[in-house]
């Protein structure tokens, strides 16, 4: 069962055991995995990882590590595609509330799946969406 959608920073920080990931978020992810539940990663996060790698803001092996997690047997993560249902949900989130398109897609994915977003993004945290941080 999918229990949350992780935003791009949460995915990267969890992958590299970065201290910027809050203890609450880290515990949630670990407990979800231990309980056999899934954390969704939006396809837009994969695209953002490519972009951040190109800008040399994250390690070059980040994408391959995330893709490896997605295909690993019994992985605690699953890809959530950006499909028409997500795009319909995206239209329901005011651009003024969450102006960054990737963040809106991640938020729309969480809304569509009826799960919280794992994020420290201020716009997401103040949007009224269920969040974990």
N, C-alpha and C positions, 0 to 999 in steps of 0.2 A: 504494500500500500504506500502511495506517495504521501508523505507527511509535511513536506515543505518544498519551496523552490529557493535555491541559493542564488544570490546575485553574483556577478562576476568577481568582485573582490573577495567575497566569502569563499568562492570556489578556489581561487588562487591562494588565499591565505591559509585555508585548511590544507590544501595540497602541500604547501611548503612549511607547515607548522609555524606560521608567522604569528607573532605575539599580538598583531593588530586585530586578529580575530578574537572577539570577546569570549570570555570563559563560558558565558551562557550559550552562545552560538556553538562553541566547540563541544560542550556537554550535550546539547541537543543533537548535533550531528552524530556524535559517538553513540548516544542512546538509541537513536533511530537505527543506526547500522547494527547495533547489538540486538535490537528487537526484530531484525529482519525487515525493517521498513526502508523506504527509498527516499532519497533527496533528488528532486528533479533539477536538471541543468538545462536552461533554455538554449536552443540552437543559436540564438543571438549572442550568448556568452562565448560560444566557440568562435564566432566571428570577431568578437571583441578581443579575445585572446590573441588571434592573429594580428589584429591592429596594434595591440599593446606590445607585442613582440617586435613588430616592424618599427615601432617607435623606441625600441630598446628600453622599455619601462619594466618588463618582466623577463625572466630567464627564457632563453630560446627553446628549451625543452618543455615548456609549459603545455603547449597544445598536445604534443605526443603523450605526455603523462596523463592529461585529462582524457584523451581518446582511449588510452590504454585502460583507464578506469571504466570507461563506458562499455567496453567490450569484454571486460574481465567477467568470468563466471561468478555468479553470486555477488556481483558488485552492489554496493549500497547507493549507487547513483544511476540515474536513467536520463536519457535525453528527452526533453519536451520540445517537439518541433513547433516552429512558428507556422501554424496552419490557419485556415479560414476562421475557425472557432476562436483562436487567440486574437486574430485581427478584429473580429467582431467585438470581443471583450475590450480590446485596446481602444476602440472608439468610445467606450463608456468611461474611460479614465481621462479627465480633463488635462489637456496639455499644460495648462497653467499649474496644475497640482504636481505633475511629474513631467518636466519639460524634456528631459533627455530620452530620446527614442528607445535605446536599449533598456533603460530602466523601466520605461512604460511597458515594453514588451514583457519583461520579467514580471512586473506587477500584474499585468493582464493574465499571464500564465498562472500565477498564484491564485488570482481571483477565479479564473475558469476552473481550476482544480479544487478550489475552495480550501486552500491551505495557506499558511503564513509564508512570508518572504523572509529569508535570512539575509539581513542587510543592515549596514550602518548608515546608509545614504539618508541624509536629513530630509530630503523631499519625500522619500518613501516612508520614513518613520513618522512624518507629520501628515501623511496623506489620508489617514484613517484606515489604511489596510492593516490587517493582522501582520505583525512583524516579530521577529526574534532577533534580539541583539543584547 
